[in-house]
Amino acid sequence: MKHKKMSWLIATLFTSPLLVQEAFAQDAAADSIQQVNVTGIRASVRNALAAKDASNSIVEVISSEDIGKLPDTTIAESLARLPGLSSGLDRGNASQIIARGMGPRFIGATLNGRELASSEPNRAVRFEQFPSESVSGATVYKTQEASLVEGGIATTIDLQTVSPLKYKERQISLKADALYYPLAKDIPGGDSKAPRLGGIYVDQFADRTVGVAVAASFQDQPSVQKNIRHWGFNETNSVDLNGDGKVDKTPWGFQDEARRGKDKRSSVLGKVEWKPNSDVQITADTYYASAKINERGLQHWTGDLGNWDGYQSSNYSNLDIRNGYVAGATVSGVSVINNDFYYVQDTSEAASGLNGKFNVGEWKIEADLSSSHAMRSSQWRDLRQYSKTGTNVSWDFTGNENQSYNFGSLDTGNPSNFWAPTLYTDTDGHVKDLLNAAAVSASRRIDNGFISTLKFGVRATDREKSYHQTTWSLNPTSTIPDSAYERVSIAGYPDFIQLKDFYGTVYSAFGADAFDPNGRTQTQNDLLSGWKVKERSTSAFVQGDLDGEAFGKTYRGNIGVRLVHTKQTGYGMQSLNGAAATPVEDGTSYTEILPSMNLIFALDESQEKQIRFSVARAMSRAPLDELRASRNLSVPTDSTQPTTGSAGNPTLKPMMANQVDLAYQWFFAKGAIASVGGFYKQVTRYIAIESDSTTINGRTATLTRSVNGEGGNIRGLELQYQQSLSFLPAPFDGLGFSGNYAYTASSIHEQTPTTNPYPIEGLMKHNGGVTLWYEKAGYEARLSANYHSPFVRNPSWTAGQLLMNEKETYVTLNLAKQLTPNLQLRFGIDNLTNQKAVYTSGNIPVQQEVTEFGRRYNLGLSLKL
């Protein structure tokens, strides 16, 4: 029945224009809407390609219409469809970007040209924090320019906010959507429906010398997911279970999880432009976004299945052993743990700036001051209960998303089968990141030379990032009766138990301050996990724009060099042989020279056919959390033996790359392109976690930490084709198509697992997508499918915990109908095929984690005044 409804919707969309007699009138109405800078899909792809064509670098561009018309919820979803780009998913949303086979560590992110602070422990920016109302466009720089802020070997993504003085008159756009998440029906207490609201106001005053823009959004997104996770294997102390003389590695255990809750996101943008004359323009802007996650979840944990040195061997039966790993079995006498938990997280991002542009004679002067601040606070509040008796635990985890299990005769939905709970707060964690910057540049035209414009400038930044945590556990001061619990049944899972009134019961049994970190004593691990990093950087650049003729062909581009000096200091705590933690700090400084050149050769007079060439040296700084000074050391009394332990590394230098790009682009019609390009990056000082020999207090030490390694190469091929099919007979002349494909390969490998290590984080061997759109007679549609092959990612907070994100195909459908010249009805489906997120660990096919987020529907109205 569902498939019939979907077929009916699509058929209605594409056949209705044949029945519409007032198409001309509706087209005229659509033209009137163009004043609001949202002119439909065809206009958006034309504008994006025009900007791509005009750039002196190899870039990808998202125009304002591409976000605002048939809207993506956030800019992350739009970025993930661009050639050579993809994203990792978080709570079902596109989040951190992957580009050209490289992960978030290689992605630079700016807002209006200004570097952004991050609420992640490292430097990665979560692009889902930028809703469509606040962003007017984005430029993805695949090649380097000396004037660009350094930091993105893979790419620098610059997001732009709306410029109110570019509009001729007042503009108001309002949106309201109803969201529907069907997976919530499978999880008792889950919310399946929620609202999303957004709008933008643009106006001009004082004879159009002052422009104002205000945008805001709010989304009450249901957070629902189902998850089953394998914990890994006893690799070092397993034994032979089936008598064949080979060691059979047994699992530590596994868990299931069902989660429901709220992910409330809001944002506000304010911008004022003052342009009293053609020689002065002053812009002040501020952006603020917050995300408040409040999720309740239920988990089962198995007891110990690891069979350390064979102590459980007699309890094992029904063995299914694959390549030395016990993929399935039954084990008797195993305890089961029920976790009734809340996960709460508050994240905020703020970015403000003041920019001035002045014409002084033949010079154009630009000065910019900015400040970016990010914070993140989180707690996992877990009521944990062990079963009173052991049971037979059976499982069959054979890879390819096959995860079946049962807990024998144990009724896990009966609270009388579990002991009294312990309350764990693990952990109360806080990230803070503050980044201040100042920049000034000057440029001028130069006549009668191969350099048409000369530009130079300086920039200074001051950044400080820190993390601290507190963990604690509490035993109840009063008995919690069985009547305080309720049974929760979820399809496919054994029953759970949960408190009917979680907070009321917890406060009564554990105290009103149960979740308050104030006054708590940090554990040794808490102290060693905390850190602070200070980073101060200055840079200077000179760049010339090129414009001339050679070998009978016109060319343009730019050439320049950027000089970067950075000083970094890491702070933390250290413990020697388990002794009390004491403060420690270390750091380094470095200077890098980053030359770059971009050339575009026009192969015909109309410049439709182009050869683009780029060569550059680029850098990506070390993740900030890896610059921590914290270390936990074991110092033998025998001075001839090395000190051992784990640590951060404040002396890490940035990863560097010498890179070259070559592309052929053919802009053969309006909104049309066919292109093929290749790139090669030779990366040095690649950062990976490994055992490293160093000297501490004059003594040899072997530490597990991030170090600068040798690196290797990353190479790739990118194809793109896009065309509006307006030459087709009506009504099919409203169709358009775009497709892209990227192939990447690399000689770089991570240091984990120790045998058969992963390729470089972010490397997608195959990545691409197709989009079919339609726009005619007031109807609009877009069907997109994006695919990537498996790639390595780190979805957790802990550096080095790498997983293989298996292949995914993500499909979205958007439909719209212009009801009146100012009112549009929209309908959309995200994750149309219910793609699950599948992680495989340690290159072991039977060790998987599978998460289902489900489909997402939206129905909304857009009003433009």
Secondary structure, 3 states (H helix, E strand, C coil): CHHHHHHHHHHHHHHHHHHCCCHHHHHHHHHHHHHHCCCCHHHHHHHHHHHHHHCCCCEEEECHHHHHCCCCCEHHHHHCCCCCEEEEEECCEEEEEEECCECHHHEEEEECCEECCCCCCCCCCCHHHCECCCCCEEEEECCCCCCCCCCCCCEEEEEECCCHHHCCCCEEEEEEEEEECHHHHHCCCCCCEEEEEEEEEEEEECCCCEEEEEEEEEEEEEEEEEEEEECCECCCCCECCCCCCCCEECECCEEEEEEEEEEEEEEEEEEEEEEEECCEEEEEEEEEEEEEEEEEEEEEEECCCCCHHHCCHHHEEEEEEECCEEEEEEEEEECEEEEEEEEEEEEEEEEEEEEEEEEECCEEEEEEEEEEEEEEEEEEEEEEEEECCCEEEEEEEEECCEEEEECCCCCCCCHHHECCCEEEEEEEEEEEEEEEEEEEEEEEECCCCCEEEEEEEEEEEEEEEEEEEEEEEECCCCCCCHHHEEEECCCCCCCEEEECCHHHHHHHHHCCCCCCCCCCCCCHHHHHHCEEEEEEEEEEEEEEEEEEEECCEEEEEEEEEEEEEEEEEEEEEEEECCCCCEEEEEEEEEEEEEEEEEEEEECCCCCCEEEEEEEEEEEECCCHHHHCCCEEEECCCCCCCCEEEEECCCCCCCEEEEEEEEEEEEEEECCEEEEEEEEEEEEECCEEEEEEEEEECCEEEEEEEEEECCCEEEEEEEEEEEEECCCCCCCHHHEEEEEEEEEEEECCECCCCCCCCCECCCCCCEEEEEEEEEEECCEEEEEEEEEECCEEECCCCCCCCCEEECCEEEEEEEEEEEEECCEEEEEEEECCCCCCEEEECCCCCCCEEEEECCCEEEEEEEEEC
